[in-house]
């Protein structure tokens, strides 16, 4: 479980195909503090630490992850948002994030709001029920609040600290990002669907 509060930026050192998977080496200030088998959020994707060498660590993304997230597009020097899992005695400063990316979204616009930044993202319309005004969403693993919500798009506002300490600096119109919808919304939607099916019998 993560909170969507990014701890550090890493950068991809290498991306090597291995069968249907891809092995990544990521360099970061956190790498030498990690341990083998630890789960770390990489741009919102939960990946397992397999090896550590100095200031770099190795992870593997399987085929499904490569197809459903932006991992398949990571190349040398790609900036990666990193977050360790929430400690049992930690504060939930963002919102509950599983590290299970639901979809990707495309940046439609990026606006300098004179001290902050406004981004608008387009996502698959089939997920419309999971995005609500003032609701939580994880974008590249970052806990953000939605506004100007439509059936297939939403906006987020970014404060200077988040802008300069995550990879949103490198997100421009046309960029693709990972999206994870609020887990509470997913459970509620599932319960409603099952209730409607039961009533229809």
ROVO-624420 format. One record per residue: residue number from 1; residue in three letters; y, z, x of N, C-alpha, C, CB in turn. Coordinates in steps of 0.02 Angstrom, whole numbers. Glycine has a CB too. Layout:
% ROVO-624420
(node NUM,'ALA',(Y,Z,X),(Y,Z,X),(Y,Z,X),(Y,Z,X)),
...
//
This chain:
% ROVO-624420
(node 1,'UNK',(-60,0,42),(0,0,0),(62,0,44),(0,61,-48)),
(node 2,'UNK',(111,-42,27),(173,-47,64),(231,-32,18),(181,-118,97)),
(node 3,'UNK',(292,-31,45),(350,-15,4),(401,-71,2),(382,48,29)),
(node 4,'UNK',(392,-122,45),(441,-176,47),(501,-161,89),(463,-193,-23)),
(node 5,'UNK',(497,-108,130),(551,-91,177),(529,-113,246),(568,-13,176)),
(node 6,'UNK',(558,-167,271),(537,-198,333),(554,-153,392),(570,-266,342)),
(node 7,'UNK',(505,-143,436),(515,-100,495),(539,-138,556),(451,-64,512)),
(node 8,'UNK',(514,-199,563),(530,-236,624),(519,-311,613),(486,-211,682)),
(node 9,'UNK',(552,-350,655),(540,-422,656),(494,-439,714),(607,-460,663)),
(node 10,'UNK',(444,-481,700),(401,-507,752),(410,-582,757),(328,-489,740)),
(node 11,'UNK',(380,-612,807),(382,-685,815),(313,-710,834),(435,-706,867)),
(node 12,'UNK',(293,-765,804),(228,-794,818),(228,-822,889),(210,-850,767)),
(node 13,'UNK',(178,-800,928),(170,-827,996),(125,-888,996),(141,-773,1043)),
(node 14,'UNK',(74,-886,953),(28,-943,949),(-7,-943,882),(-24,-942,1006)),
(node 15,'UNK',(-27,-1003,860),(-65,-1012,798),(-123,-1060,814),(-20,-1040,739)),
(node 16,'UNK',(-184,-1033,815),(-242,-1072,837),(-293,-1079,782),(-273,-1039,899)),
(node 17,'UNK',(-309,-1140,760),(-361,-1150,709),(-428,-1124,734),(-366,-1224,690)),
(node 18,'UNK',(-465,-1093,688),(-532,-1068,704),(-576,-1080,643),(-531,-991,724)),
(node 19,'UNK',(-610,-1136,641),(-646,-1156,581),(-596,-1169,525),(-698,-1102,560)),
(node 20,'UNK',(-606,-1137,467),(-558,-1144,412),(-501,-1094,416),(-594,-1136,346)),
(node 21,'UNK',(-503,-1051,467),(-453,-998,474),(-402,-1016,528),(-487,-931,491)),
(node 22,'UNK',(-351,-974,535),(-304,-981,589),(-292,-912,621),(-236,-1011,565)),
(node 23,'UNK',(-297,-910,687),(-286,-848,724),(-214,-848,750),(-337,-841,783)),
(node 24,'UNK',(-178,-794,736),(-108,-787,757),(-101,-730,808),(-62,-775,696)),
(node 25,'UNK',(-62,-743,859),(-38,-690,903),(36,-680,886),(-48,-707,979)),
(node 26,'UNK',(54,-618,871),(122,-601,851),(151,-550,900),(124,-574,779)),
(node 27,'UNK',(209,-563,926),(243,-516,971),(294,-477,931),(277,-554,1030)),
(node 28,'UNK',(296,-411,942),(344,-370,906),(353,-302,940),(322,-359,833)),
(node 29,'UNK',(408,-267,924),(419,-199,951),(367,-150,924),(488,-175,933)),
(node 30,'UNK',(333,-167,869),(284,-122,839),(214,-130,869),(280,-133,765)),
(node 31,'UNK',(201,-186,901),(132,-204,919),(97,-150,960),(132,-268,957)),
(node 32,'UNK',(132,-121,1010),(99,-71,1052),(90,-4,1018),(138,-62,1116)),
(node 33,'UNK',(115,3,956),(105,64,918),(49,57,866),(170,84,883)),
(node 34,'UNK',(22,-3,860),(-29,-17,810),(-98,2,835),(-27,-90,789)),
(node 35,'UNK',(-147,-2,791),(-216,12,810),(-262,-40,777),(-237,84,789)),
(node 36,'UNK',(-319,-50,809),(-368,-98,783),(-390,-78,713),(-429,-104,830)),
(node 37,'UNK',(-397,-126,669),(-417,-117,599),(-361,-94,554),(-475,-68,595)),
(node 38,'UNK',(-301,-85,581),(-244,-63,540),(-219,-121,497),(-187,-36,584)),
(node 39,'UNK',(-199,-106,436),(-173,-158,391),(-97,-160,398),(-193,-143,317)),
(node 40,'UNK',(-71,-219,412),(1,-229,422),(25,-286,378),(17,-243,497)),
(node 41,'UNK',(82,-277,346),(112,-330,306),(149,-379,352),(159,-301,253)),
(node 42,'UNK',(129,-442,349),(162,-496,387),(194,-543,337),(110,-534,434)),
(node 43,'UNK',(260,-540,329),(295,-580,278),(265,-568,209),(291,-655,296)),
(node 44,'UNK',(244,-506,197),(216,-488,133),(141,-499,127),(249,-527,81)),
(node 45,'UNK',(109,-525,179),(37,-537,178),(2,-481,217),(20,-607,209)),
(node 46,'UNK',(-44,-447,185),(-81,-393,218),(-134,-423,264),(-114,-347,165)),
(node 47,'UNK',(-127,-412,330),(-174,-438,379),(-198,-381,423),(-141,-494,422)),
(node 48,'UNK',(-259,-388,448),(-291,-335,487),(-281,-347,562),(-365,-331,470)),
(node 49,'UNK',(-261,-295,598),(-252,-300,670),(-321,-304,703),(-212,-239,698)),
(node 50,'UNK',(-332,-357,743),(-396,-368,775),(-395,-354,850),(-419,-439,763)),
(node 51,'UNK',(-338,-363,880),(-332,-353,952),(-259,-339,969),(-359,-414,992)),
(node 52,'UNK',(-248,-299,1021),(-181,-284,1044),(-177,-294,1119),(-160,-211,1024)),
(node 53,'UNK',(-126,-330,1141),(-115,-340,1212),(-41,-329,1226),(-137,-411,1236)),
(node 54,'UNK',(-24,-271,1253),(45,-256,1269),(89,-256,1207),(72,-305,1319)),
(node 55,'UNK',(137,-301,1205),(184,-304,1149),(165,-357,1098),(254,-318,1175)),
(node 56,'UNK',(101,-376,1096),(78,-426,1049),(13,-404,1016),(69,-495,1084)),
(node 57,'UNK',(1,-429,956),(-61,-414,921),(-89,-478,889),(-50,-359,868)),
(node 58,'UNK',(-155,-476,876),(-189,-534,848),(-213,-520,777),(-249,-554,892)),
(node 59,'UNK',(-203,-568,732),(-228,-565,664),(-257,-633,645),(-171,-544,614)),
(node 60,'UNK',(-299,-633,594),(-329,-696,569),(-314,-704,495),(-405,-697,582)),
(node 61,'UNK',(-291,-763,477),(-280,-781,407),(-336,-828,386),(-209,-814,396)),
(node 62,'UNK',(-372,-809,332),(-427,-851,308),(-400,-909,267),(-476,-809,266)),
(node 63,'UNK',(-444,-955,249),(-422,-1016,215),(-383,-1003,151),(-483,-1059,199)),
(node 64,'UNK',(-407,-957,109),(-372,-942,46),(-301,-917,59),(-411,-890,6)),
(node 65,'UNK',(-294,-875,110),(-227,-850,127),(-182,-906,152),(-232,-795,181)),
(node 66,'UNK',(-210,-950,192),(-171,-1007,218),(-148,-1052,161),(-213,-1047,268)),
(node 67,'UNK',(-190,-1059,109),(-173,-1104,54),(-124,-1074,5),(-236,-1124,18)),
(node 68,'UNK',(-126,-1008,-4),(-86,-976,-57),(-22,-943,-31),(-128,-925,-91)),
(node 69,'UNK',(-12,-942,34),(48,-911,62),(81,-959,111),(30,-844,98)),
(node 70,'UNK',(132,-935,145),(166,-977,195),(132,-974,263),(238,-956,201)),
(node 71,'UNK',(78,-935,269),(45,-927,334),(26,-994,366),(-17,-884,327)),
(node 72,'UNK',(5,-1041,324),(-16,-1105,349),(39,-1144,384),(-43,-1146,294)),
(node 73,'UNK',(101,-1124,373),(158,-1159,403),(186,-1122,463),(213,-1169,351)),
(node 74,'UNK',(158,-1064,480),(183,-1026,537),(168,-1063,602),(152,-956,539)),
(node 75,'UNK',(218,-1069,644),(210,-1100,709),(242,-1055,762),(242,-1172,711)),
(node 76,'UNK',(238,-1075,824),(267,-1036,878),(341,-1022,864),(259,-1072,946)),
(node 77,'UNK',(360,-958,871),(428,-933,861),(447,-920,789),(477,-983,890)),
(node 78,'UNK',(401,-932,741),(415,-914,671),(429,-839,666),(357,-934,624)),
(node 79,'UNK',(486,-819,637),(501,-747,630),(460,-716,574),(576,-736,617)),
(node 80,'UNK',(433,-657,586),(388,-625,539),(413,-554,523),(315,-622,567)),
(node 81,'UNK',(421,-539,458),(437,-471,436),(375,-428,441),(466,-471,364)),
(node 82,'UNK',(381,-370,472),(324,-326,481),(336,-257,449),(308,-317,555)),
(node 83,'UNK',(284,-232,416),(287,-164,388),(218,-133,392),(312,-166,314)),
(node 84,'UNK',(216,-71,418),(153,-34,416),(144,-4,347),(153,22,470)),
(node 85,'UNK',(81,14,331),(67,41,264),(100,109,255),(-9,47,254)),
(node 86,'UNK',(110,127,192),(143,189,174),(99,249,191),(161,190,100)),
(node 87,'UNK',(127,297,228),(91,359,243),(87,401,179),(126,399,300)),
(node 88,'UNK',(34,440,173),(23,480,112),(80,528,98),(-42,519,117)),
(node 89,'UNK',(115,548,150),(172,594,141),(239,559,148),(167,651,191)),
(node 90,'UNK',(239,492,142),(300,454,151),(338,445,86),(285,388,180)),
(node 91,'UNK',(400,421,92),(442,407,34),(433,334,12),(516,422,50)),
(node 92,'UNK',(433,324,-52),(428,256,-80),(499,230,-88),(389,256,-149)),
(node 93,'UNK',(529,207,-33),(599,187,-34),(610,120,-70),(626,182,36)),
(node 94,'UNK',(560,78,-71),(566,14,-106),(530,17,-172),(540,-44,-63)),
(node 95,'UNK',(473,-20,-176),(429,-14,-235),(358,-25,-211),(449,-66,-291)),
(node 96,'UNK',(309,-16,-254),(239,-22,-234),(222,-96,-221),(193,7,-289)),
(node 97,'UNK',(204,-110,-159),(187,-178,-138),(117,-177,-109),(239,-206,-86)),
(node 98,'UNK',(73,-220,-133),(4,-221,-110),(-7,-262,-47),(-40,-246,-164)),
(node 99,'UNK',(36,-310,-35),(23,-356,20),(-22,-413,-2),(-8,-320,78)),
(node 100,'UNK',(-29,-422,-69),(-68,-476,-97),(-21,-526,-129),(-120,-448,-150)),
(node 101,'UNK',(-4,-577,-93),(45,-627,-115),(19,-664,-176),(62,-676,-59)),
(node 102,'UNK',(61,-669,-228),(42,-703,-290),(57,-778,-287),(77,-672,-348)),
(node 103,'UNK',(110,-796,-253),(133,-865,-254),(184,-875,-199),(163,-884,-324)),
(node 104,'UNK',(204,-936,-190),(261,-951,-147),(319,-972,-192),(245,-1007,-94)),
(node 105,'UNK',(379,-968,-165),(439,-989,-201),(483,-1028,-153),(478,-928,-231)),
(node 106,'UNK',(525,-1070,-182),(569,-1113,-141),(641,-1089,-149),(562,-1188,-161)),
(node 107,'UNK',(676,-1083,-94),(747,-1065,-95),(788,-1123,-123),(772,-1044,-25)),
(node 108,'UNK',(823,-1109,-177),(866,-1160,-208),(937,-1159,-180),(868,-1151,-284)),
(node 109,'UNK',(960,-1098,-164),(1028,-1092,-138),(1036,-1028,-99),(1080,-1094,-196)),
(node 110,'UNK',(1085,-1030,-54),(1104,-971,-13),(1180,-970,-11),(1072,-975,60)),
(node 111,'UNK',(1208,-915,-35),(1281,-911,-42),(1308,-851,-4),(1300,-907,-116)),
(node 112,'UNK',(1357,-863,39),(1391,-808,74),(1440,-778,24),(1429,-834,139)),
(node 113,'UNK',(1427,-714,7),(1469,-680,-43),(1519,-633,-12),(1425,-641,-92)),
(node 114,'UNK',(1544,-652,47),(1597,-614,81),(1577,-541,93),(1661,-617,41)),
(node 115,'UNK',(1524,-533,131),(1500,-465,147),(1428,-455,126),(1544,-414,113)),
(node 116,'UNK',(1403,-499,84),(1332,-498,66),(1311,-571,56),(1319,-455,0)),
(node 117,'UNK',(1247,-580,38),(1222,-647,28),(1184,-650,-38),(1177,-669,87)),
(node 118,'UNK',(1189,-706,-72),(1154,-717,-134),(1106,-775,-125),(1204,-730,-193)),
(node 119,'UNK',(1043,-763,-140),(992,-814,-137),(965,-828,-207),(935,-794,-89)),
(node 120,'UNK',(946,-890,-219),(911,-906,-282),(846,-941,-264),(955,-952,-328)),
(node 121,'UNK',(791,-918,-296),(725,-943,-281),(692,-971,-344),(680,-888,-250)),
(node 122,'UNK',(655,-1025,-335),(617,-1055,-391),(543,-1041,-381),(630,-1132,-395)),
(node 123,'UNK',(509,-1018,-434),(438,-1000,-431),(401,-1036,-487),(429,-923,-435)),
(node 124,'UNK',(334,-1039,-485),(296,-1072,-538),(308,-1038,-606),(221,-1071,-522)),
(node 125,'UNK',(322,-1078,-656),(341,-1052,-722),(286,-1011,-755),(360,-1110,-768)),
(node 126,'UNK',(223,-1020,-734),(169,-982,-764),(176,-907,-750),(102,-1006,-737)),
(node 127,'UNK',(218,-888,-702),(228,-818,-686),(291,-789,-719),(233,-809,-611)),
(node 128,'UNK',(320,-826,-765),(385,-806,-795),(384,-735,-824),(404,-854,-849)),
(node 129,'UNK',(329,-716,-855),(325,-650,-887),(327,-592,-838),(262,-644,-929)),
(node 130,'UNK',(317,-607,-773),(314,-554,-723),(381,-543,-687),(262,-570,-672)),
(node 131,'UNK',(431,-582,-705),(497,-575,-674),(547,-555,-728),(519,-642,-639)),
(node 132,'UNK',(576,-496,-720),(623,-470,-770),(690,-453,-738),(594,-408,-805)),
(node 133,'UNK',(742,-453,-779),(809,-436,-755),(809,-365,-728),(861,-443,-812)),
(node 134,'UNK',(835,-356,-667),(838,-292,-632),(769,-265,-613),(874,-241,-675)),
(node 135,'UNK',(718,-308,-615),(652,-287,-595),(642,-296,-520),(599,-326,-633)),
(node 136,'UNK',(588,-268,-494),(573,-272,-423),(529,-332,-407),(538,-208,-400)),
(node 137,'UNK',(540,-360,-348),(499,-415,-324),(498,-412,-248),(527,-484,-349)),
(node 138,'UNK',(443,-434,-218),(439,-437,-145),(445,-509,-122),(372,-406,-120)),
(node 139,'UNK',(495,-522,-80),(508,-588,-52),(496,-584,23),(581,-614,-68)),
(node 140,'UNK',(445,-618,47),(425,-612,118),(414,-539,136),(478,-642,164)),
(node 141,'UNK',(389,-500,87),(374,-430,99),(432,-383,90),(347,-422,167)),
(node 142,'UNK',(491,-409,73),(551,-368,65),(559,-348,-8),(614,-407,90)),
(node 143,'UNK',(567,-284,-21),(578,-260,-89),(649,-276,-110),(566,-183,-94)),
(node 144,'UNK',(655,-317,-163),(720,-339,-187),(724,-333,-263),(734,-412,-166)),
(node 145,'UNK',(785,-336,-289),(796,-330,-361),(818,-398,-389),(849,-276,-377)),
(node 146,'UNK',(785,-420,-442),(800,-485,-473),(860,-480,-520),(739,-511,-511)),
(node 147,'UNK',(898,-534,-524),(949,-542,-576),(957,-617,-590),(1017,-509,-556)),
(node 148,'UNK',(995,-632,-642),(1001,-702,-664),(932,-734,-671),(1045,-742,-615)),
(node 149,'UNK',(888,-698,-705),(818,-719,-712),(811,-774,-764),(773,-660,-730)),
(node 150,'UNK',(778,-828,-745),(763,-883,-791),(688,-889,-798),(793,-949,-767)),
(node 151,'UNK',(664,-943,-828),(592,-952,-838),(557,-972,-774),(580,-1004,-891)),
(node 152,'UNK',(595,-997,-725),(563,-1017,-662),(607,-1004,-601),(544,-1091,-665)),
(node 153,'UNK',(657,-961,-609),(700,-947,-552),(733,-878,-560),(755,-1001,-545)),
(node 154,'UNK',(752,-849,-504),(787,-785,-504),(832,-782,-444),(736,-725,-505)),
(node 155,'UNK',(880,-736,-446),(925,-726,-390),(916,-656,-362),(999,-737,-412)),
(node 156,'UNK',(933,-647,-298),(933,-582,-266),(996,-577,-223),(868,-570,-224)),
(node 157,'UNK',(1021,-516,-215),(1079,-504,-172),(1055,-467,-110),(1134,-463,-210)),
(node 158,'UNK',(1080,-487,-53),(1058,-459,11),(1115,-425,47),(1028,-515,55)),
(node 159,'UNK',(1106,-361,64),(1158,-325,101),(1154,-345,175),(1148,-247,93)),
(node 160,'UNK',(1208,-334,213),(1208,-354,283),(1150,-327,325),(1272,-332,315)),
(node 161,'UNK',(1132,-264,315),(1077,-235,356),(1013,-274,345),(1066,-161,338)),
(node 162,'UNK',(995,-288,282),(934,-325,267),(938,-396,294),(922,-327,192)),
(node 163,'UNK',(996,-427,287),(1005,-495,311),(993,-500,387),(1076,-520,295)),
(node 164,'UNK',(1019,-452,424),(1015,-455,497),(950,-425,526),(1074,-419,528)),
(node 165,'UNK',(912,-387,486),(852,-354,512),(788,-381,481),(857,-280,499)),
(node 166,'UNK',(792,-437,445),(733,-471,419),(739,-546,434),(724,-458,342)),
(node 167,'UNK',(689,-584,413),(693,-656,427),(731,-695,373),(624,-684,434)),
(node 168,'UNK',(765,-660,328),(806,-696,278),(862,-736,312),(836,-647,228)),
(node 169,'UNK',(881,-716,372),(931,-754,409),(909,-826,419),(945,-721,478)),
(node 170,'UNK',(843,-836,423),(817,-904,436),(794,-939,373),(759,-900,486)),
(node 171,'UNK',(810,-910,314),(792,-942,251),(852,-980,223),(768,-889,199)),
(node 172,'UNK',(843,-1045,212),(896,-1089,187),(869,-1128,127),(922,-1137,243)),
(node 173,'UNK',(912,-1162,90),(888,-1204,35),(832,-1251,59),(945,-1245,4)),
(node 174,'UNK',(777,-1250,23),(719,-1290,42),(665,-1249,77),(740,-1346,87)),
(node 175,'UNK',(683,-1190,102),(633,-1147,135),(585,-1119,83),(668,-1090,173)),
(node 176,'UNK',(523,-1108,105),(472,-1078,62),(459,-1006,83),(407,-1119,64)),
(node 177,'UNK',(453,-961,35),(442,-890,49),(382,-865,9),(504,-849,32)),
(node 178,'UNK',(354,-809,30),(299,-776,-6),(328,-731,-60),(254,-736,42)),
(node 179,'UNK',(294,-731,-118),(316,-690,-174),(259,-646,-198),(342,-735,-232)),
(node 180,'UNK',(273,-581,-206),(226,-537,-240),(262,-504,-298),(197,-483,-191)),
(node 181,'UNK',(235,-512,-357),(265,-483,-417),(246,-409,-423),(243,-521,-480)),
(node 182,'UNK',(285,-373,-461),(275,-300,-470),(206,-287,-500),(331,-271,-516)),
(node 183,'UNK',(167,-245,-466),(99,-231,-489),(97,-199,-558),(64,-185,-439)),
(node 184,'UNK',(148,-159,-574),(150,-128,-641),(156,-181,-695),(208,-78,-646)),
(node 185,'UNK',(197,-231,-682),(204,-286,-730),(140,-325,-738),(260,-333,-707)),
(node 186,'UNK',(102,-333,-684),(39,-370,-688),(-13,-332,-730),(11,-382,-618)),
(node 187,'UNK',(-15,-267,-722),(-62,-227,-762),(-43,-228,-836),(-65,-155,-737)),
(node 188,'UNK',(22,-223,-850),(45,-223,-919),(29,-291,-952),(120,-209,-923)),
(node 189,'UNK',(42,-345,-916),(29,-412,-942),(-46,-421,-955),(54,-466,-894)),
(node 190,'UNK',(-87,-397,-909),(-160,-403,-918),(-183,-364,-979),(-196,-379,-855)),
(node 191,'UNK',(-158,-303,-987),(-177,-261,-1044),(-157,-295,-1109),(-145,-192,-1039)),
(node 192,'UNK',(-98,-326,-1111),(-75,-360,-1171),(-119,-420,-1187),(-3,-383,-1163)),
(node 193,'UNK',(-138,-458,-1135),(-181,-516,-1146),(-249,-495,-1174),(-191,-554,-1080)),
(node 194,'UNK',(-277,-441,-1147),(-342,-417,-1171),(-336,-392,-1243),(-369,-362,-1126)),
(node 195,'UNK',(-280,-358,-1259),(-270,-333,-1326),(-265,-390,-1377),(-207,-290,-1328)),
(node 196,'UNK',(-229,-442,-1358),(-221,-500,-1401),(-287,-535,-1413),(-170,-549,-1372)),
(node 197,'UNK',(-329,-540,-1360),(-395,-571,-1367),(-439,-530,-1413),(-428,-579,-1298)),
(node 198,'UNK',(-434,-463,-1406),(-475,-420,-1448),(-456,-425,-1521),(-469,-347,-1424)),
(node 199,'UNK',(-390,-430,-1534),(-366,-434,-1603),(-382,-501,-1634),(-290,-423,-1605)),
(node 200,'UNK',(-390,-552,-1591),(-404,-620,-1617),(-478,-628,-1637),(-386,-672,-1565)),
(node 201,'UNK',(-521,-581,-1615),(-592,-586,-1632),(-605,-567,-1705),(-633,-542,-1586)),
//
